Amino acid sequence: MNAESDYIKTVFGLKLKQQRQKNSWSLQDLSVKTGLSKSYLNEIENGKKYPKHDKIILLSEAIQCTFDDLVSTKLDKNLTPFSEILQSDFFKEIPLELFGINKNNLISIISDAPKKVTAFINALIEISQNYNLGKERFYFAVLRSFQELYDNYFPEIEEKAIIFAEENTITIGKSLQSDTLEKILTEKLGYQIQSENFEQYGTLGNLRSLYIPEKKLLLLNNKLEPDQKTFIFAKEIGFNVLDLKNRPNTYSWLDFGSFEEILNNYYASYFAGALLISKTEIIDKTSDFFLQNEWKPNGFEELIENFTHSPETFYYRLTNILSSELGIKDLFYLCLVKKKNTDKIQILKELHLNHQQAPHANATNEHYCRRWIAVKNLQHLKENEILTDAQISHYKDLGFSYLVISTSQKNPFSDGSNRSYCLGILLNTQTIKKINFIKSPTLKTVDVGVTCESCSISNCEVRQAPPIRLEKDHFNQNMKNAINKIRKDCMGK
């Protein structure tokens, strides 16, 4: 059934339900008045069926509504925002079933309280406009929610990576070379692959790869490191093995046509990670590292080197297995970037497992805490250096503490910008038992905030802005306290 037909059925069902409820009738009441079965009426109202001409006449006469009004797709003002959403990309592109949401159930909820729900929808739209939440940011927020729902772990993709390796007699892990995967792409999957100087095309100097589907041609930036080529090849194989047709054709991301492209890009990237870093091996070696009694930055860098030359790939792979395999449920992953000749820090990627952890991206251009280990690494990073360190970050205002491990490096595909990858693990009775070096004297505990504007640390030597949001909260609380005092004084008289 096409989208237009679905929309017509949905609108008809909404209008019928709205008119029935205006008369304070149950489905049984309407069934008695029309001679149509209760189950059939329920399917009409849920947008599953569209009645024939003679039945529409019965319905319009019963609810005292003209035939034309009932079949019209025009909704009254209470449901106008809902009409826009029904026809928007939200319902067309967001696969609600990923979150266990049935579209008809959602429609039913909205039709039960149209004024309240559409007012809520309008509020969300206004908030998104005020905070410049465009389509792209919205879709990536949906993707993050989907990842978090499943602890960023998808065993079916892990299994397909293992099967692929067995079928092609290759070994999962660091020993897997780019030329092995290139051979599979060209000989088995019919790809053409060539190196390209993207800088000659002006603004494409930072593009890593471009896929031209009409010719099955994969163009690679000639500045790519071997590990970067290997990841791109593994990801291309992922698109094929997982049969993902709707996909982006550039890496890094430039544009997208649908949410499905974003989701499929994530699936292919997950497959690449599972192919390049063995799940069993990373579980074993990470568990051994956590059992050490002392925190050693070079020890963590050696752990990364066991698997890849890309800290980003390693950190992200850890988010796949820490929760599902090691029982560390509360964690976050952040990728921060600092561009050349600026002090501005941005969060490029983020992931929170179990619930949103303390450090998170902020859309209001506030200043992220300079006491974060990832930010300090960025500021101290030298040319062509990889810098790893860790600290226990205590969020004084929230009462939480995290073990935060961070690795920073220069990003070769930008104009001198640097990136920090960090993993934060909430410290509780379970995680403290799993990580021996928590009490290591080489691991400092530092009071931190989320942003300067909301932080109460009074003697912070690296504060970038006054705590204006916190001061506003205090002012409001003082006003409430004063009002309570007035009430108490007046009631005592």
N, C-alpha and C positions, 0 to 999 in steps of 0.2 A: 504494500500500500504506500502511495507516495505521500510526501509531507503535507501537500495541500489538502488531500483527502483526510488525513489524520486531523489536520487543523479544523476542517469543517465539522467532522464528527465530534471533536472535543468541544467546540463552541456550542454546537446544538445541545449537547449533553449538559453543559454549564447553564445555558439559558432555560432548559426544561427544569433542571433542579432548582434554579433561582425562582422561577415562577411557582413551582410546587411549594417551596418553602414560604413564599409570600402568603400563600393560602393556608399555611400551617398544616399541610397534608403530609402523611407518611406515604411511603411507596405503596403500602397496602391500600391506602385511600385512593390513590391515583389508579391503581390496578382495578379497583371496584368500579370507578367512574368510566374507565375506558375499555374494560374487558381484556386488557393486555396483562400478561403475567408479570408478577413482581420481579422475577429474575431478568426478564427481557427489559423491563424499564430500568433496572439497575445497570445493565450493560449499556443502555443508551446513555444514561447519565455519566457513566465512566468513560465515554468516548470510544467504546468498543464496537458499537453497532450504530448504523444510521437507518431510521425507519423508512419504509416505503411511503408513497404519497398518501394512500388512504389512511395509514396509521398516523401520519402527521396531522391530518384533518381531525381525527379522533382526539389527539392530544391537544391541539389548539382550541377545540371546542370545550374540552374538559377544563382547561386552565384559563379559559376566557381571554385568549390571546389570538391575534390574527395569524393566519398561515404565513404571510410574508414576514411578520416580525419574528416568528419562531425560526424560520429557515435562514433569515439574514445572518451574516457573519459579523454584523456590527454589534458590539457589546455596549452596555450602558457605562456611565462614567466610573462606577465602582469597580468595574472589571477591565477598564481600559489599559492600565499598566500590565495586567496579566496577559491581555491580548498581545502586547508588544513582546513580552517574554516568550510566549508560545511561538511567535514567529522569529524570534531572535536566534543567534548562534548558540545561546545557552542550551536550548532543548535540541537544536539540530546537531550540535557537536559534542556536548558533554555527555559521555556515557554514564547516566545516573546509576545504571546497574552495577558499576564498579563499586559503588558505595552501598549497595543493597537497597537502592531507592527505586520503587516502582513508579513510573511516570503517572499512571492513573491514580495511585494513592496520593501523590503530591497534588495533582489536580483536585482531588476530592477534598484535601485539607484546605486548599485555597477557596474552593467554592463554598465550604462550610462557613467561613468567616471572611468574605471577600474584602470588606472595608479594612479590617484589621491587618490582614495579610498583605494586601496591596499597599497599605500605608507603610508596612515594614519593608516591602520591596522598594518603595520610593525612597525610604530612608537610606537603604543600602546603596541605591544609585547615586544619591546626593553625596554620601560619604566617599564613594569611589571617585566622583568628579572632583570633590574638594581636595582629595589626596592624590589626584592624578593617577588613579588606578586604571590604567588602560587595559585593553583586551589581553595583551601579551602577559602582563603581570598577573592578571586574574587567572589565566590558564595555567601559568606556572604555579600559582598558589594552589589551584585544584590538584595539580600533579603532586606537589609536596604533600598535600593532605592524603592523597591516595597512597603514596609511599609510606607515610607514617602509619596509616591504617594497617598495613601489612608488615610493619617493622622493617621496611625496605629490604625484605627477603622474599624471593620468589623461587621456591624449590623446583618448579617445573622448568624454569630457565636454566638453573644449575644442572638439572638432569640432561637437558638437551645439549648443553656444552660438553658434558662428559660423553654422551653418545656420539656427538660429532667428532670428538678427539679419538675415540675408539675406532670409528668407521674410517678415519683418515690416518690411522696409526701415528698420531702425534701426541706429544706429552704436554699436558697442561702445565704452565709455569713459565719462569723466566727464560728457560732454554728455548722456548718457542720463538723462532726468528721470523722477521718480516718476509724474507724471501720464500719461506715455507708457505706462509699464508697467501702471498702474492701468487705463487704457483697454483694454489687451490682456486683462487679467484679467476685466474686466466684460463686454466686448463679444464676446470670442472664447472665453473659458473659463467664462462664466456665473457669475462671482463677484458677491456683494454685498459692498460695502466701506463701513464706517462708522467714524468716530472715536468714542472712548469715554473717559469719565473713570473710569479703573480705581480711582482712590483712594476713590471712594464705596463700593467693595466691601471696604474695609479693607486686607487684606494684599496686594492685587493692585496697589498703587501702582507697583511696580517692574517689572510685567509689560509687555513691549513689544507683544505681539500675542496674540490668541486666535482660532483657526480652529474654526468649528462646521460639521463636514462635512455634517450632515443638511440644512443650508440653504445650503451653500457660502458661508457668511457669515464674512468676515474682519474682526475688530474690532481697531482700532489704538489704542494709548495716545495720548491727545491731547498728550502731552509730547514725542512723537517729533520729532527733527530731520529735515530733508529727506533727508539721506543715509541715515538709518536706515530711513525709509519705503521708499526706493528699494531698499535691500538686502532688506527683507522681501518686497517685491513680486517682486524677481528670484528670490528663494528659492521663493516660491509657484509662480512659473512653472516653476522647476526641478523641483518635485514633479510637475508636469503633463507637461512635455516628456520627462522621464526615466521617466514612468509609474510613479511610486513610490507604491504604495497604502498600505502600512503606514508611518505617519508620526506624529511628535508633533504635537500641536495647539496647543502653547504655545511662545512664544519670549519670554524665555529658558526653558531647560529646567526643567520642574518634576517630571515623572515620565515613566516609559517602561514599555512593556509587554513589549518584547522587544529582543534585540540588533538585529534587522532595522530597528527604528525608529531606533536610533542610527546605523546604517550609512546608511540612506536620508536621514536628516537631514544627514549629512556630505556625501553626494552632491549634495543640493539646494543646500547652502551652497557647495560647490565650483562648481557651475553658476553661482550668483549671482556669485561672484568672477570667473569667466571672462567673464561678461557685462558686468560693471562696470569691469573693468580689462583692457585689451587686452594679450594676451600679447606680441605683436610690439613694441608701444610700450614696455612695461615692460622688456623685454629691452634695447632700444636705449638708453633713458634711464638705466637702471641701469648698463649697460656704460660709458656716457659718464661717469657720476658716479664709477665706480671708477677711471677714467683720470686724474682730477684729482690734482694733486700735494699738495694740502693738505686736511686734514679741516676742514670747515666745518659746524657744526651747522645753521645756517640754510639751507645748501645742501641738506642732507638733508630738512629740513622743506619746502623748495620742491619737492623731488622727490616727496614725498608729495602735496603740493597739486596737482601735475600730474594726479594720478589720482583723488584722493578727499579728503574732509574727515575720513575715519576712519583714523587711524594703524593700528588693529587690522586692518582690511581690507587695507591696503597691506602690512604686515609679513607677514601670513599668505599673501598672494598671492606674495610673494617666495619663500616656501618651495616654491611650485609650480614655479618656473622656475630658481632658482639652480643646483640639482643637474642638472636635465634639460637645460637650455639653455646655462648658462654654465660647466658643468663644476666647480662648487664643491660637492663631495660631502659634506664633513664639516661639518655645521652644526646648530644647535639654535635653537628658537623657544620663548620662555617668555612667559607672561602672569602678572604678579605683581599682587597686590592688597594694599592697606593700608587697613584700615577706620578710620573716624574715632575719635579719642580712644584709639588703641591703637598700640603699637609693633610688634605682631605682623605679620609678612609671610607671606603664603601664595602658593604657586604654584597658579594657577587652571587653566592650560592649559600643556601642554608637547609638544614634538615634537623628536625626534632623528633626523637622517638619517645613514645609513651605520652608525653604532653609537651606543650611549648616550654622549653627550658629558659633560664634567665636571660642569656644573651641572645638577641634576635634582631633581625633587620628592622629599621625604623624608616617610615616614609615621610617624616616631617623634617628631614635635614638636620636633625640634632647630632651632637658630637659624640661618637662612641668613646667609651672609657679608654684613656691612654694607658691605663694600668693593665689592660688585657695583655697576656703574654704574646698573642698573635700580633698585636699592634706594636709592642716593644720590639719584637723581632723585625718587623717591617722597617722600623726607624733605624735599627742598628745594622741592617743588611748591607754588605759591601758588594762591589761588582763581582759577578760570577761566583757568588758564594751561596751555599745552602746553610741555613742556620736553624738549629733545632733546640728547643728548650721546653720547660714545663713549669707549672706552678699550681698551687692550690688557690683557686680564686674564691674568696668569701664574699658573697653578695650581702653586704652589711644590712641593707634596707629590707632584704627579702628573707634573710636567715638561712640561705642555702650556701653550700660549698661544693665546688667541682674540682676534680683533677682535670687540668687542661694541658694537653700536649700540642705543640705547634711546630710546624716546619715552614720556613719561608724561603723563597727563591725568586730570582729574576724571571719574569715572563718573556721568553724570547720572541713572542709574537705580538708585541706592542711597543710603543715608543718609550721604553725605559721604565715601564710600570713593574712593580713587584707584587707578588702574591704570598699570602699566608694561609696555610691550611691548618685547621685546628679541630681537635676532637675533645669534647668535654664530657666527663663522666660524673654524674651526681654522686656525691659521697653519702652513703647510708650504710647500715649494718651489713648488707649483702656485698656491696662493692668493696668495702674496706677489707672484708675477709678474702676477697679474690685478688687484691692488688697489694703485695707485700711492701712495695717501696713507698707506700703512702706516708709512712713515718720516717722516710729517709731525710737526714739532715741537709742533703743537697736540694731538697724540695721546699721552696719558700712558700709561706702562706701570705697572700696579699689581699687586703680589702679592696674591692672593686665595685663599680656601679655598672649600669647599662649605658646610660648617656649622661653627660655632664649636667644637662638641663633637669635631670630627675634624681641626681645623686646628693646624698647628705654628708659625704665625707668633707669635713670642714678644712682640713689641712692638706688638701691634695696639691702636690707640687706641679702636676701636669694638667690641671683643669683648663679646658678650652673655652668654657662658657659658664656664666653664673647659673645656679640651680633654679631657674625661673619657674619651671613646672612644679618643682617641689615647694617653692615659696608660695605659689598660688594655692597648692593643696593645703599648706599650713594656714594661709590666710582664711581660706574657707572653713577650716576646722575651728580656728579661733572665733570666727563669727558664729558658728554653731554653738560653741561653748558659751559665748556671751549671751546668745538667745536663751539657752537653757538656764543660765543664771538669772536672767530677767524673769523668766517664767517661774523659777523657784522662789525668787523674792516676792513676786506678785501673789503667788499661791499661799505664801506664808503670812501675808498681811490679813 
